Amino acid sequence: MKKATLIFSILLFFITISMAKDKLRWNKGVVVLNNNEMIEGNLSYDHERELIMVKLEGTTRAYSSHVVTYFQFFDEILRVSRTYLSISGNQQNKRKSNQFFELVLDGSLPIFRKEKKHINFKLVLNHDNPYFSKYNACFDYFTYYNGEYIELSEFKDYLYPKLNKQNKELISFVDQHNLNLKLTGHLVLLIDYYNSLQIDLDYTKLNLSQAIITN
């Protein structure tokens, strides 16, 4: 009975993908698996199920964050290249597990974001909070520090004091540019500046348009 239930669940899973795939948005890209296998094709990311789907020669394959190192595609609507990494770490006292995060800013202190599971579109369209943007309603933003995901909303109180001890230039930068550390866009600028101060030969300053942040 358990075996029949398992088979039915697997069939239902693939039927669900088959029914949903035509409603998804597809973009050309590449998926790199943990075994270094590279798969090129049309990609569609299902953030609710944490699956990256690849369409190849009439068939669709789905890969979870546990078997993928990263995937990348060019978003035809936003006109930017988007990169998602599979990262293992602790997030706000939750258990350690692999999850897909979109890379917004590269560097010693990277910035990632995740699509919210359930987006309140009414809230997105109707708000009067000056510290709120439509992208904050659609995404949660994080940085990654010492194996831990830290929400950018917690950056000012939790991480900023630690970074100030290492780099006194940060305070001057905040004052000089009149940055408000409650605004996501301003935090991106500050962290980008922090990364530029680090001795990191692999650091590449990304185009801030990829962050898609407007305040």
MARDRENZA-542190 format. One record per residue: residue in three letters; y, x, z of N, C-alpha, C in turn. Coordinates in pm, whole numbers, plus 50000, padded with zeros to 5 digits. Example, Ala and Ser with C-alpha at 12.3 -4.5 7.8 and 13.67 -1.06 7.14 Angstrom:
ALA494315131950780495505123050780496705132050780 SER497755128550708498945136750714500035129050787 
# end
This chain:
MET498805008250000500005000050000501265008650000 LYS501225019350085502365028450090502575035349957 LYS501445039149891501545045849761502155036549658 ALA501735023749658502285014049563503775012049588 THR504165011649716505585010049749506395022049702 LEU505825034149718506505046249673506685046149522 ILE505625042549449505705041949303506745031749259 PHE506765020249326507735009849292509155014849317 SER509365022149428510685027349461511165037349355 ILE510225045849312510565055749209510925048849078 LEU510125038849040510415031448917511755024348927 LEU512035018349043513295011249061514465020849052 PHE514275033249105515325043349101515695046748956 PHE514665048948872514925052648733515445040748652 ILE515005028648686515525016748619517005015148650 THR517365017748777518765016748818519625026548742 ILE519125038948727519855049048651519995044648506 SER518895039248449518905035048309519915024048286 MET520025014448383520965003348367522405007848387 ALA522585017848475523945021848510524525032548417 LYS523675040048349524155051848278525135048548166 ASP524965036748102525855033347993527235029248043 LYS527355026148173528635022548231529375034748282 LEU528705046248284529285058348337530075065648230 ARG530955074548277531755082548186531055095948165 TRP530905099948039530175112148006531125122547948 ASN530935135047989531715146247938530785158047912 LYS531105165947812530295177647782530475188147891 GLY529365194047933529455203948039528145211448057 VAL528045218048171526875226348199526495224848346 VAL525185224848371524635224648507523835237448528 VAL524075244348639523315256348673522465253248796 LEU521145254548780520215251648888520045263648981 ASN519395261449094519185272149191518325283549136 ASN517485280449036516645290748975517345297748858 ASN518675295548848519535301448744519335295148607 GLU518525284648596518395277648468519715270548436 MET520155272048312521405266048268521115254648171 ILE521655242848200521405231048118522735226048063 GLU522865225847931524085220947867523835207247807 GLY524825198647814524695185247759525855176547804 ASN525695163447791526695154047839526405150847984 LEU527435152748069527255151048212527995138748263 SER527425132848367528085121948439527755123448586 TYR528785123948669528595126148812528635112848886 ASP527575109748956527485097749039527745101949183 HIS529005100749227529355105849360528785097449473 GLU528475084849445527925076349550526495080449586 ARG525735084749485524355089049508524205104249518 GLU525345111449500525305126149501524335131349396 LEU524475126349273523615130549163524465134549043 ILE524065145348976524675148748848523645145548741 MET524025137248645523115133048540523435140148410 VAL522385144048341522525151248215521815143448107 LYS522535140547998521955133147886521595143147777 LEU520295143747744519795153147643518815146047551 GLU519135145747422518235140547319517655126847357 GLY518545117947401518125104347430517525102147566 THR517345112747644516805111347779517875115247881 THR517775109548000518725112648106517985118048227 ARG518415129848273517815135948391518855135948503 ALA518385133848626519265133748742518895145248836 TYR519925152448883519695163848972520525161949099 SER519905165149213520595163849341521255177049378 SER522065176749483522755188849528521805199249585 HIS520565195349614519605204649672518965213949568 VAL519105210549439518505218949335519555224949242 VAL520825221549264521915226049177522795236049250 THR523185246749180524145256349235525565251449208 TYR525825247949082527135242049048527035235148913 PHE528005226648884528125221048749529605220248713 GLN529855220348584531225220948535531335212848407 PHE532445205848391532675198248268534175197048243 PHE534515193948118535915191748084536175176848085 ASP537075172648172537415158448186538365154548074 GLU537875146347981538665142647863539855133947900 ILE539755126348007540855117448047541945125248121 LEU541545133448218542515141248294542945154048224 ARG542155158048120542445169948041542435182648127 VAL541465183648217541295195648300539805198748310 SER539505211548335538145215648361537855213448508 ARG536725207048540536395203748678535075210648716 THR535075216948833533915224248881533475218749016 TYR532175215949028531595211049153530555221049201 LEU530645224749329529705234049389528825226749490 SER527575231049498526685225949602526775235449721 ILE527285230249833527575238749949526835233350070 SER526275242550146525595238950270526445243250387 GLY526695234250480527505237450596527675225550686 ASN528355227550796528585216750892529895209750860 GLN529855196650868531045188750841531285179250956 GLN532325182351036532725173651146531535169551234 ASN530805179851279529685177751370528505170251308 LYS528495168651178527345162351112526305173051084 ARG525085168751052524015178351033524255186750907 LYS523665198350907523825207650795523055202650675 SER523705201450562523035196750440523865200650319 ASN523195201450204523885204450079524625192250029 GLN525855194549985526655183849928527465189349811 PHE527815180549716528685184549606530135183349649 PHE530885194149627532315194149651533015198949523 GLU534095192449487534875196949372535815208049416 LEU535805218949342536675230249372538085227249321 VAL539035227049412540435224749377541195237749367 LEU540935246649463541625259449467540645270249509 ASP540625281249434539695292249462540365302249556 GLY539555310449623540125320849706539365322849835 SER539895331449921539265334050050539155321450133 LEU540145312850121540155299850189540225289150080 PRO539075285050029539075275649916539415261449961 ILE539815253449866540045239249891539095231249804 PHE538425221749868537505212849798537915198449824 ARG537355189649744537555175449772536285167849735 LYS536135156249797535025147249770535565133249745 GLU534975126549645535335112749622534885104249740 LYS535745095249781535355086149888534245076949839 LYS533335073549926532225064849889532725050949851 HIS533685046149927534215032749902535745033649897 ILE536305031149782537745032449761538405018749776 ASN539445018149858540215005949876541335005749772 PHE541074999249659542034999449549543324991949585 LYS543214981949671544394974649714545314983949792 LEU544704992349877545485002049953546105012549862 VAL545375016249757545875026249662547145021249594 LEU547135008649556548245003149477549414998749563 ASN549144995349689550204989849775550294997749905 HIS551285006349912551505013750035552955018150041 ASP553455020750160554825025550175554885037250274 ASN553755044250287553675055750376554085068350300 PRO555145075350342555595087250269554595098750273 TYR553625098350368552635108950379551335105250308 PHE551425095750220550225090250155550385091350004 SER549325094649934549345094449788548065087649741 LYS548065083349616546885076349564545675085449564 TYR545875098649556544745107749557544155109349697 ASN544985107849800544455107749935543595095349959 ALA543875084649886543095072449901541755073549829 CYS541695081849725540475083049644539615095049684 PHE540235105049748539505117349782539745121349926 ASP538735128049982538905135150109539005149950075 TYR540015156750131540245170850102539785179550218 PHE539165190950183538605199950283538935214350247 THR538905222750350538805236950326537505241450392 TYR537095253550361535805258650408536055271550484 TYR535785271450614536135282850698534995285650796 ASN534465297950791533375302150881532205292350879 GLY531795288050759530635279350746530875264950785 GLU532135260950797532445247450842533445240950747 TYR533205228350712534175220650636535245215650732 ILE536495217750699537595213050783538485204050699 GLU538665191850741539525182650667540955187950669 LEU541645186750556543025191650550543925184250648 SER543555172050681544345164550779544285171150917 GLU543245179750941543105186751067543615201151059 PHE544085205050941544465219050918545585223651011 LYS546615215651025547805219751101547465222951246 ASP546665214551309546365216451452545195225851477 TYR544225225851386542985233251411542995247351352 LEU543395248651226543245261451157544545269251143 TYR545655262351128546935269051106547275278951217 PRO547085275451347547375285251453546535297851442 LYS545275296551402544405308251387544895317251274 LEU545295311151163545745318951048547075325751077 ASN547905319251157549215325151191549065338051268 LYS548025339051349547795351251426547465362951334 GLN546845359851219546465370251123547595373451026 ASN548365363550993549405365250890550695358450934 LYS551615366250987552885360751033553745355950916 GLU553375360350793554155356250675554055341350649 LEU553025335050702552835320750674553965312350731 ILE554415315550851555515308050912556765309250828 SER557055321550782558235323750698558135315850568 PHE556915315450511556705308250386556945293250406 VAL556445287850516556625273550546558105270350562 ASP558815278950636560245276550660561065278150532 GLN560735288550456561495291550334561395280350232 HIS560205274350222559985263950121560015249850181 ASN560385249250309560525236250376559275227650358 LEU558115233450387556855226450368556565216950484 ASN556025205650449555595195750547554065196050551 LEU553515200750661552075202850668551285189950688 LYS551965178750678551265165850675550985161450532 LEU551595168450436551425164950296550365173750231 THR549405167550165548305174950104548805185150003 GLY549745181049919550275190149818550905202549878 HIS551615201049990552245212350057551185221550119 LEU550115215650170549035223750225548355232050117 VAL548205226349999547625233849887548495245949855 LEU549815244149854550725255349827550615266049935 LEU550515261850060550425271450170549115279350164 ILE548025272350141546715279050135546635288150013 ASP547245283949904547295292349785548045305349815 TYR549135304249890549895316149930549075324950024 TYR548395318850118547525326350210546475334250133 ASN545845327850034544825334749954545395346649880 SER546645345349834547255356249758547525368549846 LEU547555366549977547785377650070546525385250104 GLN545365379250073544095385450111543685396050010 ILE542985406150059542445416649971541125411449917 ASP541205405149803540015398649746540065400449595 LEU539245409549545539265412549401538775400749318 ASP538025391749381537485380449307538425368449306 TYR539565369749373540475358449382541145355749248 THR541105343249208541785339049086542625326949120 LYS543885327749093544805316849125544655305849020 LEU544185294349062543945283448969545235275848941 ASN545255269148826546365260748791546415248948887 LEU547555246948953547645236349053547485222448992 SER547585221448860547365208348798545955203548821 GLN545015212848846543635208848871543525201049002 ALA544445203749094544405196649221544745181949204 ILE545465178649096545845164849065546435158149189 ILE547415164649247548035159349368549495155949339 THR549885143949367551295140149359551665133349490 ASN552765137149547553175131249675554435122849653 
# end
